[in-house]
């Protein structure tokens, strides 16, 4: 597992960061747990073709309440 902090939320910068990993590695990502951000959804779809997107429980509960 990688733990890095990116300095911004620019879509292209985030995609560039994840594309620094080999395609073979990115293809093995099975799930991505995230908030409901469209920005992050687009990034995940662009760089992790086999990943299922799961919205994290915290944000779902927060939205309901």
C-alpha positions in Angstrom: 0.0 0.0 0.0 1.3 3.5 -0.9 0.7 6.5 1.3 1.6 9.7 -0.4 0.2 13.2 -0.2 -0.3 15.2 -3.4 -0.1 19.0 -3.2 -3.3 19.8 -5.1 -6.6 18.3 -6.5 -5.8 19.0 -10.1 -7.2 16.1 -12.2 -4.3 15.9 -14.6 -1.7 16.0 -11.8 -3.5 13.2 -9.9 -3.8 11.1 -13.1 -0.1 11.7 -13.9 0.8 10.5 -10.4 -1.1 7.3 -10.6 0.1 6.7 -14.2 3.7 6.7 -12.7 2.8 3.1 -11.5 3.0 0.4 -14.1 -0.2 -0.5 -16.0 0.2 -4.0 -14.7 0.1 -2.7 -11.1 -2.9 -0.5 -11.8 -4.8 -3.3 -13.5 -4.6 -5.3 -10.2 -6.4 -2.6 -8.2 -9.8 -4.2 -7.4 -11.5 -1.5 -5.3 -11.1 2.2 -4.6 -12.9 3.5 -1.5 -13.5 7.3 -1.8 -15.8 10.1 -1.2 -18.4 10.9 -3.8 -16.3 13.4 -5.7 -16.8 13.4 -9.4 -13.2 14.5 -9.8 -11.9 11.4 -8.0 -14.4 9.2 -9.9 -13.0 10.4 -13.2 -9.4 9.8 -12.0 -10.2 6.2 -10.9 -12.0 5.4 -14.2 -9.0 6.8 -16.1 -6.2 5.0 -14.3 -7.8 1.9 -12.7 -9.8 0.2 -15.4 -10.7 -2.9 -13.3 -11.5 -1.1 -10.0 -14.9 -1.0 -8.5 -15.6 2.4 -6.9 -17.0 2.2 -3.4 -18.3 5.3 -1.6 -17.1 5.5 1.9 -19.5 5.1 4.7 -18.6 8.3 6.5 -19.7 10.4 3.5 -22.9 8.5 2.9 -24.0 8.8 6.5 -23.1 12.5 6.5 -25.2 13.0 3.4 -28.2 11.2 4.9 -28.0 13.1 8.2 
